[in-house]
């Protein structure tokens, strides 16, 4: 008997057939004697009737000026609908499931509507039902403030819900079901047919997630580190493959992960003045340039005003390569630094077990391909 949290994303619940596959997975664990909490996202994606975007459109049809409090309350309903439908499926199979909102589950958040963060959780109510062998179906992506205002958690919020809940319940594993069979070593849209990690250390995944890897949000990975809870990423309708994320190194055939953020703006100048005057959205991205100056990176929509003291360069990409096997880090990172320094680049920096390289957007593909070929 174990305690398991299973998170099902919107694509995993898009059709009745996929919902039934998800329910089958929960039932299998219940039959094994596990205590199971299912965390669910809103069903489907944009255009589907109960997807988050569809709910927001109901408000926009009234007026485009939407109070954030009203919008978050509306957005939270997609997950509540999913929790109710999923619980009804389990009950039809003979399992007395209990659907819950974030508030009912004791999830408290900050007050930033649309991008709140979980501050604390009281899992007592959930634990009571689980101890009674009643599966809990929890609406992800939401919580309440100390004023009992409903908030949503922003992009990847249901993943963060699942990992945080798993930590507070002392879960043996959090399973995140999505539309891909795990974490690829590089975005398959950038390299054809890359391998997938069978396992990856949490710290390495956090660096990749913070620098362009989109399979899971950095907040969810940070929560897993804080609560020391292992989790897996797998496809909801294709069995056989998954990526386990815990404290263990990756296997020997997947020694490196690569991520990229493009469309950045760089502000180049004296480091001390730059740090004092600008606060980039991507505050971790302040690199030394090849000629000894400093560059601070901004997402394109955060582009600073022109300033005569600094050079402003648009159209940059930040390529990040992270070693997933500590014993290989020194050798591999040294080789990568040699590779990226041969091309047209603005700066390079070491970050823990990795290297970051700042290049023009049209150079990113070459750097990614060369680094990938070096490792694979």
ZAZA-792530 format. One line per field, with one value per residue (C-alpha): residue number from 1; residue in three letters; x, y, z. Coordinates in steps of 0.5 Angstrom, whole numbers, plus 500, padded with zeros to 3 digits. Example, Ala and Ser with C-alpha at 12.3 -4.5 7.8 and 13.67 -1.06 7.14 Angstrom:
num <- c(1;2)
residu <- c(ALA;SER)
X <- c(525;527)
Y <- c(491;498)
Z <- c(516;514)
REM end
This chain:
num <- c(1;2;3;4;5;6;7;8;9;10;11;12;13;14;15;16;17;18;19;20;21;22;23;24;25;26;27;28;29;30;31;32;33;34;35;36;37;38;39;40;41;42;43;44;45;46;47;48;49;50;51;52;53;54;55;56;57;58;59;60;61;62;63;64;65;66;67;68;69;70;71;72;73;74;75;76;77;78;79;80;81;82;83;84;85;86;87;88;89;90;91;92;93;94;95;96;97;98;99;100;101;102;103;104;105;106;107;108;109;110;111;112;113;114;115;116;117;118;119;120;121;122;123;124;125;126;127;128;129;130;131;132;133;134;135;136;137;138;139;140;141;142;143;144;145;146;147;148;149;150;151;152;153;154;155;156;157;158;159;160;161;162;163;164;165;166;167;168;169;170;171;172;173;174;175;176;177;178;179;180;181;182;183;184;185;186;187;188;189;190;191;192;193;194;195;196;197;198;199;200;201;202;203;204;205;206;207;208;209;210;211;212;213;214;215;216;217;218;219;220;221;222;223;224;225;226;227;228;229;230;231;232;233;234;235;236;237;238;239;240;241;242;243;244;245;246;247;248;249;250;251;252;253;254;255;256;257;258;259;260;261;262;263;264;265;266;267;268;269;270;271;272;273;274;275;276;277;278;279;280;281;282;283;284;285;286;287;288;289;290;291;292;293;294;295;296;297;298;299;300;301;302;303;304;305;306;307;308;309;310;311;312;313;314;315;316;317;318;319;320;321;322;323;324;325;326;327;328;329;330;331;332;333;334;335;336;337;338;339;340;341;342;343;344;345;346;347;348;349;350;351;352;353;354;355;356;357;358;359;360;361;362;363;364;365;366;367;368;369;370;371;372;373;374;375;376)
residu <- c(UNK;UNK;UNK;UNK;UNK;UNK;UNK;UNK;UNK;UNK;UNK;UNK;UNK;UNK;UNK;UNK;UNK;UNK;UNK;UNK;UNK;UNK;UNK;UNK;UNK;UNK;UNK;UNK;UNK;UNK;UNK;UNK;UNK;UNK;UNK;UNK;UNK;UNK;UNK;UNK;UNK;UNK;UNK;UNK;UNK;UNK;UNK;UNK;UNK;UNK;UNK;UNK;UNK;UNK;UNK;UNK;UNK;UNK;UNK;UNK;UNK;UNK;UNK;UNK;UNK;UNK;UNK;UNK;UNK;UNK;UNK;UNK;UNK;UNK;UNK;UNK;UNK;UNK;UNK;UNK;UNK;UNK;UNK;UNK;UNK;UNK;UNK;UNK;UNK;UNK;UNK;UNK;UNK;UNK;UNK;UNK;UNK;UNK;UNK;UNK;UNK;UNK;UNK;UNK;UNK;UNK;UNK;UNK;UNK;UNK;UNK;UNK;UNK;UNK;UNK;UNK;UNK;UNK;UNK;UNK;UNK;UNK;UNK;UNK;UNK;UNK;UNK;UNK;UNK;UNK;UNK;UNK;UNK;UNK;UNK;UNK;UNK;UNK;UNK;UNK;UNK;UNK;UNK;UNK;UNK;UNK;UNK;UNK;UNK;UNK;UNK;UNK;UNK;UNK;UNK;UNK;UNK;UNK;UNK;UNK;UNK;UNK;UNK;UNK;UNK;UNK;UNK;UNK;UNK;UNK;UNK;UNK;UNK;UNK;UNK;UNK;UNK;UNK;UNK;UNK;UNK;UNK;UNK;UNK;UNK;UNK;UNK;UNK;UNK;UNK;UNK;UNK;UNK;UNK;UNK;UNK;UNK;UNK;UNK;UNK;UNK;UNK;UNK;UNK;UNK;UNK;UNK;UNK;UNK;UNK;UNK;UNK;UNK;UNK;UNK;UNK;UNK;UNK;UNK;UNK;UNK;UNK;UNK;UNK;UNK;UNK;UNK;UNK;UNK;UNK;UNK;UNK;UNK;UNK;UNK;UNK;UNK;UNK;UNK;UNK;UNK;UNK;UNK;UNK;UNK;UNK;UNK;UNK;UNK;UNK;UNK;UNK;UNK;UNK;UNK;UNK;UNK;UNK;UNK;UNK;UNK;UNK;UNK;UNK;UNK;UNK;UNK;UNK;UNK;UNK;UNK;UNK;UNK;UNK;UNK;UNK;UNK;UNK;UNK;UNK;UNK;UNK;UNK;UNK;UNK;UNK;UNK;UNK;UNK;UNK;UNK;UNK;UNK;UNK;UNK;UNK;UNK;UNK;UNK;UNK;UNK;UNK;UNK;UNK;UNK;UNK;UNK;UNK;UNK;UNK;UNK;UNK;UNK;UNK;UNK;UNK;UNK;UNK;UNK;UNK;UNK;UNK;UNK;UNK;UNK;UNK;UNK;UNK;UNK;UNK;UNK;UNK;UNK;UNK;UNK;UNK;UNK;UNK;UNK;UNK;UNK;UNK;UNK;UNK;UNK;UNK;UNK;UNK;UNK;UNK;UNK;UNK;UNK;UNK;UNK;UNK;UNK;UNK;UNK;UNK;UNK;UNK;UNK;UNK;UNK;UNK;UNK;UNK;UNK;UNK;UNK;UNK;UNK;UNK;UNK;UNK)
X <- c(500;503;500;500;498;496;495;492;492;487;489;488;481;479;475;470;475;481;478;476;483;485;480;482;489;487;482;488;492;486;486;493;491;494;491;490;489;487;489;485;486;480;478;481;484;482;476;473;467;470;477;479;480;472;470;474;471;464;466;469;463;460;466;473;475;475;476;482;478;472;477;480;473;471;478;477;471;474;478;472;468;473;474;466;466;472;469;463;466;470;463;460;466;464;469;466;471;471;471;475;476;483;479;476;483;486;491;492;496;498;494;496;490;492;499;498;503;502;504;501;497;493;492;487;481;484;488;481;478;484;485;477;480;476;480;480;479;482;481;488;491;487;487;485;488;487;481;478;479;479;486;489;496;498;502;503;499;496;503;505;498;500;507;505;500;504;509;504;501;508;507;511;510;507;505;504;500;501;501;508;512;517;522;526;534;532;526;524;522;529;532;529;528;532;532;528;531;529;531;533;536;531;536;538;531;530;535;532;525;528;531;526;524;516;514;514;514;519;515;513;520;522;516;519;526;523;518;523;518;519;515;514;512;509;503;496;495;501;504;511;515;516;521;523;525;528;535;538;543;541;543;549;546;543;548;546;540;539;534;533;530;529;527;531;533;540;543;550;555;558;556;556;552;547;546;544;539;536;532;531;525;530;534;539;541;546;552;559;561;567;570;569;562;556;549;543;537;530;524;522;516;520;525;528;527;533;539;545;550;548;548;541;541;535;534;538;537;540;542;543;546;546;550;545;551;555;561;561;560;567;569;563;562;569;568;562;565;570;564;560;566;568;562;558;556;556;557;558;557;558;551;552;553;552;554;550;551;548;548;544;537;540;546;542;540;548;550;544;546;553;552;547;552;557;553;549)
Y <- c(500;507;514;516;523;523;529;529;535;538;534;527;529;532;526;521;516;519;520;513;511;516;513;506;508;511;504;500;503;503;496;495;498;505;511;516;523;525;532;535;540;543;539;540;546;552;552;546;548;547;549;555;560;558;560;567;568;568;574;578;577;582;587;586;590;584;585;580;577;575;572;568;565;564;560;556;553;549;545;544;541;536;534;533;529;525;523;521;516;513;513;509;504;503;508;513;519;526;532;538;545;548;551;545;542;547;550;558;562;569;575;575;574;569;568;566;562;557;559;553;547;544;537;534;534;530;525;524;521;518;514;512;509;514;517;525;528;535;541;543;550;554;556;561;567;569;573;567;570;564;565;561;559;561;557;550;551;544;541;545;543;536;536;541;536;530;533;535;528;524;521;516;518;524;522;527;525;529;529;527;520;524;529;529;531;537;540;535;541;543;536;530;524;526;521;521;521;515;519;526;530;535;540;539;539;546;549;547;549;556;556;554;547;547;540;542;549;551;552;545;543;547;545;538;540;543;537;532;528;524;525;522;525;520;520;519;514;511;507;504;510;515;520;519;526;525;526;520;522;520;514;514;514;521;525;532;536;542;548;555;561;566;573;576;583;584;591;591;596;597;591;595;601;596;592;598;601;595;589;584;580;574;576;570;572;577;574;577;578;576;583;584;588;585;584;583;579;582;578;582;585;587;591;597;604;607;609;612;609;602;598;595;588;585;578;574;567;564;556;552;546;542;536;530;526;530;525;527;535;538;534;535;542;544;541;545;551;550;549;555;559;558;561;568;569;575;571;565;563;557;555;550;543;547;552;558;561;568;568;571;568;565;562;558;552;551;551;547;542;542;541;535;532;532;529;524)
Z <- c(500;498;497;490;487;480;476;469;464;460;454;458;460;453;451;454;452;455;461;462;461;466;471;469;472;478;479;478;484;488;487;489;496;495;497;491;490;483;481;475;470;466;460;454;450;447;443;448;452;459;457;461;455;453;460;460;453;457;461;455;451;457;457;455;462;467;474;476;482;477;472;477;480;473;471;477;475;469;474;479;473;471;479;479;473;474;481;478;474;480;484;478;478;486;489;493;491;494;489;492;491;493;498;501;501;505;500;501;497;496;493;486;481;475;478;486;489;495;501;506;506;511;509;514;511;505;510;513;507;504;511;510;503;499;493;493;486;487;482;481;479;485;492;496;500;507;505;502;495;490;486;480;480;473;468;470;476;476;476;482;486;485;487;493;495;494;499;504;504;504;497;495;488;484;477;472;466;460;452;451;454;459;458;452;452;447;444;439;434;434;434;430;434;441;446;453;460;464;470;471;477;480;480;473;471;474;470;464;466;468;461;456;457;457;459;467;470;475;481;480;480;486;490;489;491;497;499;497;493;487;481;474;467;462;457;459;453;451;456;457;457;463;466;473;477;484;486;482;476;469;465;462;455;457;460;457;457;452;453;449;450;444;442;448;448;451;455;454;458;465;470;476;473;469;476;479;474;471;474;468;468;467;473;473;466;467;463;462;454;450;451;458;459;462;458;462;458;458;455;449;452;458;453;457;454;450;454;451;456;454;447;446;442;440;437;442;444;451;450;456;456;463;465;468;471;476;474;467;468;468;462;458;460;458;451;450;452;446;441;443;443;435;433;433;440;445;452;455;463;467;472;476;472;466;461;458;451;448;441;435;434;427;431;436;431;430;437;439;434;435;443;441;437;442;447;443)
REM end
